[in-house]
Every structure is written in structure tokens, then in C-alpha cells.
Amino acid sequence: MFGVGFCTFSFWWIIPVVMMALCFIMIRGRKGSMMCGLGPHMKDSHRINPSDSAMDILDKKYATGQIDEKEYEKKKIILTWDK
């Protein structure tokens, strides 16, 4: 008796559509965070701002491990050569 009435439910497609919409909303809300959700992908202290000087950018790249010490020293000499 209950199975027959439930099978004739004509709006069965609403449930998957609502689930997909919820997933979409949740994924868009996680923009800028890590996959496990423990915090932002890049902290503000490591971001390169347009107002940063070349030396500040070089310091941040060295601090985050994007360049090694040898490359850092070489570029530092080039940047401070005119001063």
C-alpha cells in the first residue's frame, strides 16, 4: 500500500536537483581555503601586494621556500647594486 503511493510520486527529480544545488553552494563557499578546510591556502603575510618593493617580494619568496639561499643572495646583490 505505501510502496505503490510512493512510486507514483511525480516530482522525484526535485531531490537530486536540490542536492546538486546544495553541493554547488557549499563548494563556492569554500573558495580560497584548503581542501581539508583547516584554513586559508595562503596566509596574508606571504601574499605579494602590488605596493611591495622588489626586495620585499624577494624576502617573501625566500621565506616561503620558493627560492634557495644561493638564488636569494644573487638576486639580492642585483637589487642592491645601484644603491
mmCIF file as gemmi writes it, N, C-alpha and C atoms, coordinates in Angstrom:
data_model
loop_
_atom_site.group_PDB
_atom_site.id
_atom_site.type_symbol
_atom_site.label_atom_id
_atom_site.label_alt_id
_atom_site.label_comp_id
_atom_site.label_asym_id
_atom_site.label_entity_id
_atom_site.label_seq_id
_atom_site.pdbx_PDB_ins_code
_atom_site.Cartn_x
_atom_site.Cartn_y
_atom_site.Cartn_z
_atom_site.occupancy
_atom_site.B_iso_or_equiv
_atom_site.pdbx_formal_charge
_atom_site.auth_seq_id
_atom_site.auth_asym_id
_atom_site.pdbx_PDB_model_num
ATOM 1 N N . MET Axp A 1 ? 0.801 -1.181 0 1 0 ? 1 A 1
ATOM 2 C CA . MET Axp A 1 ? 0 0 0 1 0 ? 1 A 1
ATOM 3 C C . MET Axp A 1 ? 0.861 1.269 0 1 0 ? 1 A 1
ATOM 4 N N . PHE Axp A 2 ? 1.865 1.345 0.886 1 0 ? 2 A 1
ATOM 5 C CA . PHE Axp A 2 ? 2.711 2.537 0.933 1 0 ? 2 A 1
ATOM 6 C C . PHE Axp A 2 ? 3.661 2.597 -0.258 1 0 ? 2 A 1
ATOM 7 N N . GLY Axp A 3 ? 4.128 1.448 -0.717 1 0 ? 3 A 1
ATOM 8 C CA . GLY Axp A 3 ? 5.065 1.428 -1.838 1 0 ? 3 A 1
ATOM 9 C C . GLY Axp A 3 ? 4.436 1.896 -3.132 1 0 ? 3 A 1
ATOM 10 N N . VAL Axp A 4 ? 3.211 1.586 -3.374 1 0 ? 4 A 1
ATOM 11 C CA . VAL Axp A 4 ? 2.531 1.986 -4.6 1 0 ? 4 A 1
ATOM 12 C C . VAL Axp A 4 ? 2.337 3.498 -4.633 1 0 ? 4 A 1
ATOM 13 N N . GLY Axp A 5 ? 1.953 4.092 -3.537 1 0 ? 5 A 1
ATOM 14 C CA . GLY Axp A 5 ? 1.745 5.541 -3.479 1 0 ? 5 A 1
ATOM 15 C C . GLY Axp A 5 ? 3.05 6.305 -3.645 1 0 ? 5 A 1
ATOM 16 N N . PHE Axp A 6 ? 4.122 5.787 -3.091 1 0 ? 6 A 1
ATOM 17 C CA . PHE Axp A 6 ? 5.417 6.462 -3.171 1 0 ? 6 A 1
ATOM 18 C C . PHE Axp A 6 ? 5.995 6.369 -4.576 1 0 ? 6 A 1
ATOM 19 N N . CYS Axp A 7 ? 5.778 5.28 -5.268 1 0 ? 7 A 1
ATOM 20 C CA . CYS Axp A 7 ? 6.317 5.096 -6.615 1 0 ? 7 A 1
ATOM 21 C C . CYS Axp A 7 ? 5.66 6.011 -7.632 1 0 ? 7 A 1
ATOM 22 N N . THR Axp A 8 ? 4.463 6.464 -7.369 1 0 ? 8 A 1
ATOM 23 C CA . THR Axp A 8 ? 3.783 7.353 -8.306 1 0 ? 8 A 1
ATOM 24 C C . THR Axp A 8 ? 4.107 8.818 -8.037 1 0 ? 8 A 1
ATOM 25 N N . PHE Axp A 9 ? 5.03 9.093 -7.132 1 0 ? 9 A 1
ATOM 26 C CA . PHE Axp A 9 ? 5.459 10.46 -6.826 1 0 ? 9 A 1
ATOM 27 C C . PHE Axp A 9 ? 6.085 11.065 -8.079 1 0 ? 9 A 1
ATOM 28 N N . SER Axp A 10 ? 5.441 12.084 -8.638 1 0 ? 10 A 1
ATOM 29 C CA . SER Axp A 10 ? 5.861 12.606 -9.94 1 0 ? 10 A 1
ATOM 30 C C . SER Axp A 10 ? 6.959 13.663 -9.85 1 0 ? 10 A 1
ATOM 31 N N . PHE Axp A 11 ? 7.293 14.105 -8.665 1 0 ? 11 A 1
ATOM 32 C CA . PHE Axp A 11 ? 8.338 15.125 -8.529 1 0 ? 11 A 1
ATOM 33 C C . PHE Axp A 11 ? 9.622 14.536 -7.955 1 0 ? 11 A 1
ATOM 34 N N . TRP Axp A 12 ? 9.972 13.331 -8.341 1 0 ? 12 A 1
ATOM 35 C CA . TRP Axp A 12 ? 11.153 12.644 -7.826 1 0 ? 12 A 1
ATOM 36 C C . TRP Axp A 12 ? 12.443 13.355 -8.203 1 0 ? 12 A 1
ATOM 37 N N . TRP Axp A 13 ? 12.427 14.12 -9.283 1 0 ? 13 A 1
ATOM 38 C CA . TRP Axp A 13 ? 13.635 14.785 -9.776 1 0 ? 13 A 1
ATOM 39 C C . TRP Axp A 13 ? 14.024 15.98 -8.914 1 0 ? 13 A 1
ATOM 40 N N . ILE Axp A 14 ? 13.14 16.448 -8.032 1 0 ? 14 A 1
ATOM 41 C CA . ILE Axp A 14 ? 13.437 17.613 -7.189 1 0 ? 14 A 1
ATOM 42 C C . ILE Axp A 14 ? 14.569 17.298 -6.208 1 0 ? 14 A 1
ATOM 43 N N . ILE Axp A 15 ? 14.566 16.112 -5.658 1 0 ? 15 A 1
ATOM 44 C CA . ILE Axp A 15 ? 15.566 15.757 -4.643 1 0 ? 15 A 1
ATOM 45 C C . ILE Axp A 15 ? 16.987 15.81 -5.213 1 0 ? 15 A 1
ATOM 46 N N . PRO Axp A 16 ? 17.305 15.196 -6.375 1 0 ? 16 A 1
ATOM 47 C CA . PRO Axp A 16 ? 18.667 15.327 -6.914 1 0 ? 16 A 1
ATOM 48 C C . PRO Axp A 16 ? 19.032 16.762 -7.292 1 0 ? 16 A 1
ATOM 49 N N . VAL Axp A 17 ? 18.074 17.528 -7.796 1 0 ? 17 A 1
ATOM 50 C CA . VAL Axp A 17 ? 18.353 18.92 -8.159 1 0 ? 17 A 1
ATOM 51 C C . VAL Axp A 17 ? 18.693 19.734 -6.916 1 0 ? 17 A 1
ATOM 52 N N . VAL Axp A 18 ? 17.959 19.546 -5.842 1 0 ? 18 A 1
ATOM 53 C CA . VAL Axp A 18 ? 18.238 20.255 -4.587 1 0 ? 18 A 1
ATOM 54 C C . VAL Axp A 18 ? 19.599 19.839 -4.045 1 0 ? 18 A 1
ATOM 55 N N . MET Axp A 19 ? 19.926 18.57 -4.105 1 0 ? 19 A 1
ATOM 56 C CA . MET Axp A 19 ? 21.232 18.089 -3.622 1 0 ? 19 A 1
ATOM 57 C C . MET Axp A 19 ? 22.374 18.691 -4.435 1 0 ? 19 A 1
ATOM 58 N N . MET Axp A 20 ? 22.211 18.75 -5.766 1 0 ? 20 A 1
ATOM 59 C CA . MET Axp A 20 ? 23.261 19.354 -6.6 1 0 ? 20 A 1
ATOM 60 C C . MET Axp A 20 ? 23.411 20.838 -6.303 1 0 ? 20 A 1
ATOM 61 N N . ALA Axp A 21 ? 22.294 21.533 -6.082 1 0 ? 21 A 1
ATOM 62 C CA . ALA Axp A 21 ? 22.358 22.958 -5.751 1 0 ? 21 A 1
ATOM 63 C C . ALA Axp A 21 ? 23.074 23.167 -4.421 1 0 ? 21 A 1
ATOM 64 N N . LEU Axp A 22 ? 22.79 22.344 -3.438 1 0 ? 22 A 1
ATOM 65 C CA . LEU Axp A 22 ? 23.473 22.453 -2.145 1 0 ? 22 A 1
ATOM 66 C C . LEU Axp A 22 ? 24.971 22.197 -2.273 1 0 ? 22 A 1
ATOM 67 N N . CYS Axp A 23 ? 25.331 21.209 -3.065 1 0 ? 23 A 1
ATOM 68 C CA . CYS Axp A 23 ? 26.76 20.934 -3.286 1 0 ? 23 A 1
ATOM 69 C C . CYS Axp A 23 ? 27.438 22.102 -3.962 1 0 ? 23 A 1
ATOM 70 N N . PHE Axp A 24 ? 26.796 22.685 -4.95 1 0 ? 24 A 1
ATOM 71 C CA . PHE Axp A 24 ? 27.353 23.839 -5.658 1 0 ? 24 A 1
ATOM 72 C C . PHE Axp A 24 ? 27.553 25.014 -4.705 1 0 ? 24 A 1
ATOM 73 N N . ILE Axp A 25 ? 26.56 25.287 -3.872 1 0 ? 25 A 1
ATOM 74 C CA . ILE Axp A 25 ? 26.654 26.391 -2.916 1 0 ? 25 A 1
ATOM 75 C C . ILE Axp A 25 ? 27.776 26.138 -1.912 1 0 ? 25 A 1
ATOM 76 N N . MET Axp A 26 ? 27.904 24.917 -1.436 1 0 ? 26 A 1
ATOM 77 C CA . MET Axp A 26 ? 28.955 24.602 -0.463 1 0 ? 26 A 1
ATOM 78 C C . MET Axp A 26 ? 30.337 24.707 -1.079 1 0 ? 26 A 1
ATOM 79 N N . ILE Axp A 27 ? 30.507 24.279 -2.324 1 0 ? 27 A 1
ATOM 80 C CA . ILE Axp A 27 ? 31.807 24.345 -2.978 1 0 ? 27 A 1
ATOM 81 C C . ILE Axp A 27 ? 32.2 25.796 -3.243 1 0 ? 27 A 1
ATOM 82 N N . ARG Axp A 28 ? 31.262 26.623 -3.677 1 0 ? 28 A 1
ATOM 83 C CA . ARG Axp A 28 ? 31.566 28.032 -3.925 1 0 ? 28 A 1
ATOM 84 C C . ARG Axp A 28 ? 31.921 28.759 -2.64 1 0 ? 28 A 1
ATOM 85 N N . GLY Axp A 29 ? 31.362 28.369 -1.536 1 0 ? 29 A 1
ATOM 86 C CA . GLY Axp A 29 ? 31.662 28.995 -0.259 1 0 ? 29 A 1
ATOM 87 C C . GLY Axp A 29 ? 33.049 28.656 0.253 1 0 ? 29 A 1
ATOM 88 N N . ARG Axp A 30 ? 33.659 27.588 -0.258 1 0 ? 30 A 1
ATOM 89 C CA . ARG Axp A 30 ? 34.983 27.17 0.193 1 0 ? 30 A 1
ATOM 90 C C . ARG Axp A 30 ? 36.091 27.78 -0.652 1 0 ? 30 A 1
ATOM 91 N N . LYS Axp A 31 ? 35.784 28.692 -1.55 1 0 ? 31 A 1
ATOM 92 C CA . LYS Axp A 31 ? 36.797 29.297 -2.41 1 0 ? 31 A 1
ATOM 93 C C . LYS Axp A 31 ? 37.858 29.982 -1.552 1 0 ? 31 A 1
ATOM 94 N N . GLY Axp A 32 ? 39.118 29.697 -1.821 1 0 ? 32 A 1
ATOM 95 C CA . GLY Axp A 32 ? 40.207 30.298 -1.078 1 0 ? 32 A 1
ATOM 96 C C . GLY Axp A 32 ? 40.632 29.524 0.15 1 0 ? 32 A 1
ATOM 97 N N . SER Axp A 33 ? 40.081 28.375 0.387 1 0 ? 33 A 1
ATOM 98 C CA . SER Axp A 33 ? 40.503 27.595 1.545 1 0 ? 33 A 1
ATOM 99 C C . SER Axp A 33 ? 41.102 26.278 1.077 1 0 ? 33 A 1
ATOM 100 N N . MET Axp A 34 ? 41.799 25.625 1.987 1 0 ? 34 A 1
ATOM 101 C CA . MET Axp A 34 ? 42.424 24.356 1.647 1 0 ? 34 A 1
ATOM 102 C C . MET Axp A 34 ? 41.373 23.274 1.478 1 0 ? 34 A 1
ATOM 103 N N . MET Axp A 35 ? 41.755 22.172 0.86 1 0 ? 35 A 1
ATOM 104 C CA . MET Axp A 35 ? 40.807 21.096 0.619 1 0 ? 35 A 1
ATOM 105 C C . MET Axp A 35 ? 40.266 20.51 1.924 1 0 ? 35 A 1
ATOM 106 N N . CYS Axp A 36 ? 41.1 20.427 2.947 1 0 ? 36 A 1
ATOM 107 C CA . CYS Axp A 36 ? 40.625 19.855 4.199 1 0 ? 36 A 1
ATOM 108 C C . CYS Axp A 36 ? 39.909 20.887 5.052 1 0 ? 36 A 1
ATOM 109 N N . GLY Axp A 37 ? 39.926 22.146 4.638 1 0 ? 37 A 1
ATOM 110 C CA . GLY Axp A 37 ? 39.165 23.177 5.315 1 0 ? 37 A 1
ATOM 111 C C . GLY Axp A 37 ? 39.767 23.672 6.61 1 0 ? 37 A 1
ATOM 112 N N . LEU Axp A 38 ? 41.058 23.508 6.809 1 0 ? 38 A 1
ATOM 113 C CA . LEU Axp A 38 ? 41.675 23.926 8.065 1 0 ? 38 A 1
ATOM 114 C C . LEU Axp A 38 ? 42.119 25.372 8.068 1 0 ? 38 A 1
ATOM 115 N N . GLY Axp A 39 ? 42.032 26.06 6.95 1 0 ? 39 A 1
ATOM 116 C CA . GLY Axp A 39 ? 42.423 27.458 6.913 1 0 ? 39 A 1
ATOM 117 C C . GLY Axp A 39 ? 42.659 27.917 5.494 1 0 ? 39 A 1
ATOM 118 N N . PRO Axp A 40 ? 43.035 29.173 5.34 1 0 ? 40 A 1
ATOM 119 C CA . PRO Axp A 40 ? 43.273 29.693 4.002 1 0 ? 40 A 1
ATOM 120 C C . PRO Axp A 40 ? 44.494 29.041 3.363 1 0 ? 40 A 1
ATOM 121 N N . HIS Axp A 41 ? 44.462 28.964 2.043 1 0 ? 41 A 1
ATOM 122 C CA . HIS Axp A 41 ? 45.55 28.328 1.304 1 0 ? 41 A 1
ATOM 123 C C . HIS Axp A 41 ? 46.859 29.097 1.469 1 0 ? 41 A 1
ATOM 124 N N . MET Axp A 42 ? 46.803 30.403 1.354 1 0 ? 42 A 1
ATOM 125 C CA . MET Axp A 42 ? 47.981 31.249 1.551 1 0 ? 42 A 1
ATOM 126 C C . MET Axp A 42 ? 47.65 32.271 2.629 1 0 ? 42 A 1
ATOM 127 N N . LYS Axp A 43 ? 48.498 32.387 3.613 1 0 ? 43 A 1
ATOM 128 C CA . LYS Axp A 43 ? 48.265 33.371 4.657 1 0 ? 43 A 1
ATOM 129 C C . LYS Axp A 43 ? 48.598 34.754 4.115 1 0 ? 43 A 1
ATOM 130 N N . ASP Axp A 44 ? 48.016 35.786 4.718 1 0 ? 44 A 1
ATOM 131 C CA . ASP Axp A 44 ? 48.195 37.154 4.241 1 0 ? 44 A 1
ATOM 132 C C . ASP Axp A 44 ? 49.651 37.596 4.285 1 0 ? 44 A 1
ATOM 133 N N . SER Axp A 45 ? 50.433 37.079 5.205 1 0 ? 45 A 1
ATOM 134 C CA . SER Axp A 45 ? 51.819 37.521 5.337 1 0 ? 45 A 1
ATOM 135 C C . SER Axp A 45 ? 52.688 37.078 4.161 1 0 ? 45 A 1
ATOM 136 N N . HIS Axp A 46 ? 52.242 36.077 3.406 1 0 ? 46 A 1
ATOM 137 C CA . HIS Axp A 46 ? 53.043 35.581 2.297 1 0 ? 46 A 1
ATOM 138 C C . HIS Axp A 46 ? 52.539 36.074 0.941 1 0 ? 46 A 1
ATOM 139 N N . ARG Axp A 47 ? 51.474 36.806 0.929 1 0 ? 47 A 1
ATOM 140 C CA . ARG Axp A 47 ? 50.936 37.297 -0.342 1 0 ? 47 A 1
ATOM 141 C C . ARG Axp A 47 ? 51.742 38.478 -0.835 1 0 ? 47 A 1
ATOM 142 N N . ILE Axp A 48 ? 51.89 38.558 -2.123 1 0 ? 48 A 1
ATOM 143 C CA . ILE Axp A 48 ? 52.632 39.654 -2.739 1 0 ? 48 A 1
ATOM 144 C C . ILE Axp A 48 ? 51.643 40.735 -3.122 1 0 ? 48 A 1
ATOM 145 N N . ASN Axp A 49 ? 51.811 41.899 -2.531 1 0 ? 49 A 1
ATOM 146 C CA . ASN Axp A 49 ? 50.944 43.034 -2.804 1 0 ? 49 A 1
ATOM 147 C C . ASN Axp A 49 ? 51.574 43.905 -3.878 1 0 ? 49 A 1
ATOM 148 N N . PRO Axp A 50 ? 50.781 44.602 -4.664 1 0 ? 50 A 1
ATOM 149 C CA . PRO Axp A 50 ? 51.34 45.496 -5.68 1 0 ? 50 A 1
ATOM 150 C C . PRO Axp A 50 ? 52.201 46.61 -5.088 1 0 ? 50 A 1
ATOM 151 N N . SER Axp A 51 ? 51.965 46.957 -3.831 1 0 ? 51 A 1
ATOM 152 C CA . SER Axp A 51 ? 52.737 48.03 -3.201 1 0 ? 51 A 1
ATOM 153 C C . SER Axp A 51 ? 54.065 47.539 -2.622 1 0 ? 51 A 1
ATOM 154 N N . ASP Axp A 52 ? 54.329 46.236 -2.646 1 0 ? 52 A 1
ATOM 155 C CA . ASP Axp A 52 ? 55.583 45.697 -2.124 1 0 ? 52 A 1
ATOM 156 C C . ASP Axp A 52 ? 56.743 46.081 -3.034 1 0 ? 52 A 1
ATOM 157 N N . SER Axp A 53 ? 57.886 46.349 -2.41 1 0 ? 53 A 1
ATOM 158 C CA . SER Axp A 53 ? 59.086 46.631 -3.198 1 0 ? 53 A 1
ATOM 159 C C . SER Axp A 53 ? 59.68 45.314 -3.699 1 0 ? 53 A 1
ATOM 160 N N . ALA Axp A 54 ? 60.616 45.418 -4.606 1 0 ? 54 A 1
ATOM 161 C CA . ALA Axp A 54 ? 61.251 44.218 -5.161 1 0 ? 54 A 1
ATOM 162 C C . ALA Axp A 54 ? 61.969 43.436 -4.063 1 0 ? 54 A 1
ATOM 163 N N . MET Axp A 55 ? 62.559 44.144 -3.12 1 0 ? 55 A 1
ATOM 164 C CA . MET Axp A 55 ? 63.27 43.479 -2.023 1 0 ? 55 A 1
ATOM 165 C C . MET Axp A 55 ? 62.285 42.753 -1.106 1 0 ? 55 A 1
ATOM 166 N N . ASP Axp A 56 ? 61.117 43.347 -0.862 1 0 ? 56 A 1
ATOM 167 C CA . ASP Axp A 56 ? 60.093 42.682 -0.046 1 0 ? 56 A 1
ATOM 168 C C . ASP Axp A 56 ? 59.614 41.394 -0.718 1 0 ? 56 A 1
ATOM 169 N N . ILE Axp A 57 ? 59.406 41.458 -2.015 1 0 ? 57 A 1
ATOM 170 C CA . ILE Axp A 57 ? 58.964 40.274 -2.769 1 0 ? 57 A 1
ATOM 171 C C . ILE Axp A 57 ? 60.023 39.188 -2.709 1 0 ? 57 A 1
ATOM 172 N N . LEU Axp A 58 ? 61.299 39.584 -2.865 1 0 ? 58 A 1
ATOM 173 C CA . LEU Axp A 58 ? 62.39 38.613 -2.801 1 0 ? 58 A 1
ATOM 174 C C . LEU Axp A 58 ? 62.468 37.982 -1.412 1 0 ? 58 A 1
ATOM 175 N N . ASP Axp A 59 ? 62.307 38.794 -0.367 1 0 ? 59 A 1
ATOM 176 C CA . ASP Axp A 59 ? 62.326 38.268 1.004 1 0 ? 59 A 1
ATOM 177 C C . ASP Axp A 59 ? 61.195 37.265 1.234 1 0 ? 59 A 1
ATOM 178 N N . LYS Axp A 60 ? 60.006 37.572 0.735 1 0 ? 60 A 1
ATOM 179 C CA . LYS Axp A 60 ? 58.865 36.67 0.92 1 0 ? 60 A 1
ATOM 180 C C . LYS Axp A 60 ? 59.063 35.367 0.157 1 0 ? 60 A 1
ATOM 181 N N . LYS Axp A 61 ? 59.616 35.442 -1.043 1 0 ? 61 A 1
ATOM 182 C CA . LYS Axp A 61 ? 59.859 34.22 -1.814 1 0 ? 61 A 1
ATOM 183 C C . LYS Axp A 61 ? 60.892 33.335 -1.122 1 0 ? 61 A 1
ATOM 184 N N . TYR Axp A 62 ? 61.904 33.943 -0.535 1 0 ? 62 A 1
ATOM 185 C CA . TYR Axp A 62 ? 62.912 33.17 0.188 1 0 ? 62 A 1
ATOM 186 C C . TYR Axp A 62 ? 62.324 32.572 1.464 1 0 ? 62 A 1
ATOM 187 N N . ALA Axp A 63 ? 61.497 33.36 2.154 1 0 ? 63 A 1
ATOM 188 C CA . ALA Axp A 63 ? 60.894 32.894 3.402 1 0 ? 63 A 1
ATOM 189 C C . ALA Axp A 63 ? 59.929 31.729 3.176 1 0 ? 63 A 1
ATOM 190 N N . THR Axp A 64 ? 59.234 31.724 2.051 1 0 ? 64 A 1
ATOM 191 C CA . THR Axp A 64 ? 58.289 30.646 1.771 1 0 ? 64 A 1
ATOM 192 C C . THR Axp A 64 ? 58.941 29.452 1.103 1 0 ? 64 A 1
ATOM 193 N N . GLY Axp A 65 ? 60.216 29.55 0.762 1 0 ? 65 A 1
ATOM 194 C CA . GLY Axp A 65 ? 60.918 28.422 0.161 1 0 ? 65 A 1
ATOM 195 C C . GLY Axp A 65 ? 60.78 28.316 -1.337 1 0 ? 65 A 1
ATOM 196 N N . GLN Axp A 66 ? 60.313 29.366 -1.987 1 0 ? 66 A 1
ATOM 197 C CA . GLN Axp A 66 ? 60.18 29.343 -3.439 1 0 ? 66 A 1
ATOM 198 C C . GLN Axp A 66 ? 61.544 29.439 -4.13 1 0 ? 66 A 1
ATOM 199 N N . ILE Axp A 67 ? 62.511 30.083 -3.466 1 0 ? 67 A 1
ATOM 200 C CA . ILE Axp A 67 ? 63.87 30.168 -4 1 0 ? 67 A 1
ATOM 201 C C . ILE Axp A 67 ? 64.839 29.729 -2.907 1 0 ? 67 A 1
ATOM 202 N N . ASP Axp A 68 ? 66.008 29.25 -3.31 1 0 ? 68 A 1
ATOM 203 C CA . ASP Axp A 68 ? 67.001 28.806 -2.329 1 0 ? 68 A 1
ATOM 204 C C . ASP Axp A 68 ? 67.929 29.961 -1.957 1 0 ? 68 A 1
ATOM 205 N N . GLU Axp A 69 ? 68.851 29.7 -1.021 1 0 ? 69 A 1
ATOM 206 C CA . GLU Axp A 69 ? 69.729 30.749 -0.495 1 0 ? 69 A 1
ATOM 207 C C . GLU Axp A 69 ? 70.657 31.31 -1.564 1 0 ? 69 A 1
ATOM 208 N N . LYS Axp A 70 ? 71.173 30.447 -2.415 1 0 ? 70 A 1
ATOM 209 C CA . LYS Axp A 70 ? 72.094 30.9 -3.458 1 0 ? 70 A 1
ATOM 210 C C . LYS Axp A 70 ? 71.397 31.867 -4.417 1 0 ? 70 A 1
ATOM 211 N N . GLU Axp A 71 ? 70.212 31.507 -4.852 1 0 ? 71 A 1
ATOM 212 C CA . GLU Axp A 71 ? 69.461 32.374 -5.757 1 0 ? 71 A 1
ATOM 213 C C . GLU Axp A 71 ? 69.059 33.674 -5.052 1 0 ? 71 A 1
ATOM 214 N N . TYR Axp A 72 ? 68.71 33.568 -3.763 1 0 ? 72 A 1
ATOM 215 C CA . TYR Axp A 72 ? 68.344 34.746 -2.988 1 0 ? 72 A 1
ATOM 216 C C . TYR Axp A 72 ? 69.507 35.735 -2.912 1 0 ? 72 A 1
ATOM 217 N N . GLU Axp A 73 ? 70.69 35.24 -2.572 1 0 ? 73 A 1
ATOM 218 C CA . GLU Axp A 73 ? 71.861 36.12 -2.459 1 0 ? 73 A 1
ATOM 219 C C . GLU Axp A 73 ? 72.21 36.759 -3.805 1 0 ? 73 A 1
ATOM 220 N N . LYS Axp A 74 ? 72.125 35.985 -4.872 1 0 ? 74 A 1
ATOM 221 C CA . LYS Axp A 74 ? 72.435 36.507 -6.206 1 0 ? 74 A 1
ATOM 222 C C . LYS Axp A 74 ? 71.467 37.628 -6.594 1 0 ? 74 A 1
ATOM 223 N N . LYS Axp A 75 ? 70.196 37.431 -6.359 1 0 ? 75 A 1
ATOM 224 C CA . LYS Axp A 75 ? 69.203 38.447 -6.709 1 0 ? 75 A 1
ATOM 225 C C . LYS Axp A 75 ? 69.28 39.645 -5.768 1 0 ? 75 A 1
ATOM 226 N N . LYS Axp A 76 ? 69.659 39.405 -4.524 1 0 ? 76 A 1
ATOM 227 C CA . LYS Axp A 76 ? 69.792 40.499 -3.573 1 0 ? 76 A 1
ATOM 228 C C . LYS Axp A 76 ? 70.926 41.432 -3.992 1 0 ? 76 A 1
ATOM 229 N N . ILE Axp A 77 ? 72.028 40.86 -4.471 1 0 ? 77 A 1
ATOM 230 C CA . ILE Axp A 77 ? 73.146 41.671 -4.951 1 0 ? 77 A 1
ATOM 231 C C . ILE Axp A 77 ? 72.716 42.508 -6.148 1 0 ? 77 A 1
ATOM 232 N N . ILE Axp A 78 ? 71.962 41.907 -7.049 1 0 ? 78 A 1
ATOM 233 C CA . ILE Axp A 78 ? 71.482 42.634 -8.235 1 0 ? 78 A 1
ATOM 234 C C . ILE Axp A 78 ? 70.561 43.798 -7.813 1 0 ? 78 A 1
ATOM 235 N N . LEU Axp A 79 ? 69.689 43.551 -6.857 1 0 ? 79 A 1
ATOM 236 C CA . LEU Axp A 79 ? 68.744 44.588 -6.446 1 0 ? 79 A 1
ATOM 237 C C . LEU Axp A 79 ? 69.428 45.729 -5.68 1 0 ? 79 A 1
ATOM 238 N N . THR Axp A 80 ? 70.459 45.401 -4.917 1 0 ? 80 A 1
ATOM 239 C CA . THR Axp A 80 ? 71.126 46.448 -4.126 1 0 ? 80 A 1
ATOM 240 C C . THR Axp A 80 ? 72.344 47.039 -4.833 1 0 ? 80 A 1
ATOM 241 N N . TRP Axp A 81 ? 72.603 46.662 -6.06 1 0 ? 81 A 1
ATOM 242 C CA . TRP Axp A 81 ? 73.779 47.108 -6.798 1 0 ? 81 A 1
ATOM 243 C C . TRP Axp A 81 ? 73.77 48.609 -7.032 1 0 ? 81 A 1
ATOM 244 N N . ASP Axp A 82 ? 72.624 49.185 -7.342 1 0 ? 82 A 1
ATOM 245 C CA . ASP Axp A 82 ? 72.535 50.624 -7.639 1 0 ? 82 A 1
ATOM 246 C C . ASP Axp A 82 ? 72.622 51.494 -6.39 1 0 ? 82 A 1
ATOM 247 N N . LYS Axp A 83 ? 72.377 50.943 -5.235 1 0 ? 83 A 1
ATOM 248 C CA . LYS Axp A 83 ? 72.313 51.764 -4.016 1 0 ? 83 A 1
ATOM 249 C C . LYS Axp A 83 ? 73.644 52.042 -3.469 1 0 ? 83 A 1
